Amino acid sequence: MKSLQTLLFALLLSATAFSQTIIKQDAGIKQMLDEVSVQNIEAIVKKLVGFKTRHTLSDTTSATEGIGAARNWIKAEMEKYAKAANGRMKVEFDTFTQPVGGRFNKPTVLKNIVATLKGTDPTDTRVYVISGHYDSRVTDVMNIKDAAPGAVDDASGTAVSMELCRVMASRSFPATIIFLAVAGEEQGLNGSANFAKLAKEKNLNIDAMLNNDIVGNTHGQDNDLKDNIHVRVFSEGIPTINANVNSLINNGGENDSPSRQLARYVKEVAERYVDQLDVKLIYRRDRFLRGGDQTSFQQQGFTAVRLTEMNEDFTHQHQDLRTEKGMQYGDLIQFADFEYMQKVARMNLSVLANLATAPAAPVNVGVTTSGLTNKTTLKWEAPNTGKAPAGYYILMRETISPYWEKKLYVTGTTATLNYSKDNYFFAVQSVDAEGHESLTVFPKPVR
């Protein structure tokens, strides 16, 4: 009996040791997260709500109401933040005219606000984008007169982008970060479409885009679920363009698009830094039959995901302000959860800072197909931009697993694993000496 008790105790200790996970946090990133202010976020949302309506077709001449006043204020605020960057941050309007058609009954001048924090490494071409849309609407998408506070949809996402701009402006990163506030989302993703198209024409190397849309509510009214722990990340499976569908099918990569890899990265890194956060990966481009600004970037071939609260409250979304049967409708500020917005902002910051600090991803990642074997040989090349990595992680998971399960560190650019490519999925990412990882790259078959 005594030996059995000893064995059980040893097994318990072994199980406890096996379950322990060491989490290594970058002190600089952690400091930035601590500086994300719930008071600042609340002040931004209140100011945006105070413009009465931010409908894309609303007044552009008033200094206090309408889309014109809102965009001028956002730009002025970002210019204040930019002073901490000592000349490395540029704030400007991305201005264009949307012609008549669709949800535009007149030619309309639209303006995105773009704050660009230039990377410090002249050899690093990577760009990371965070965005929220600052326009709002009520039930009738063409109603430009009635109050459309848009506290959660999407002053919340705009506040996240602006607060990260404030906190990160004084820091330096090898790669460039762009903080966006776009217009025209409710009229057809017009602002994001224009910016993404220009980025493609300018050959901007946008490595990842995070779209924050509806990230400020924690109560699902119709299901009465209250949840400030979870955030959804939507990612497309088959890429919108440049998709070799046959190759994806042949290699089992339907669940390993660049956007899916970004979503997994968001979950891993954000949960590393943000307490009481469980990132839910939703394997679809957006909510059922709905869309967002990340789609504009995907249509230009960029890797992008959407971040959204877990349970939307549709009594406060795209609704005229009114009371029916004792229930208040409308996207009013009293229904916004600012502590939750702070958590989402910290989530975004941890991902952006980790990516912009890390080396670029390896290129020409392949899995060799010369000969039948139960082993797997991977090979790749060093990144073609920015600093050299200290090494690489080979990631692996079972084919039924949605998440990467193992990381194997190597310093070379080839590795043979004692695991079969028939039974596991693999990917490769770069890593620096401090542990900042690039996005993961799913391998292609090579001879």
Secondary structure, DSSP 4 states (H G I P E B T S, - for coil): -HHHHHHHHHHHHHHHHHH-------HHHHHHHHH--HHHHHHHHHHHHTTSB--TTS-SS-SSSHHHHHHHHHHHHHHHHHGGGTT-EEEEEEEEEEPSBTTBSS-EEEEEEEEEE--S-TT--EEEEEEEE-----SSTT--SS-B--TTTTHHHHHHHHHHHHHHTTS--SSEEEEEEES-HHHHSHHHHHHHHHHHHTT-EEEEEEEE-S-S--EETTTTEE-SSEEEEE--SS-SSS--HHHHHHHT-TT--HHHHHHHHHHHHHHHHSTT-EEEEE-SSSSTT---THHHHHTTT--EEEEEESS--GGGSS--SEEETTEEES--GGG--HHHHHHHHHHHHHHHHHHHHSPPPPEEEEEE-SS--SSEEEEEE--SSSSPPSEEEEEEEETT-SS--EEEEESSSEEEESS-TTTEEEEEEEE-TT--B---B--EEE-
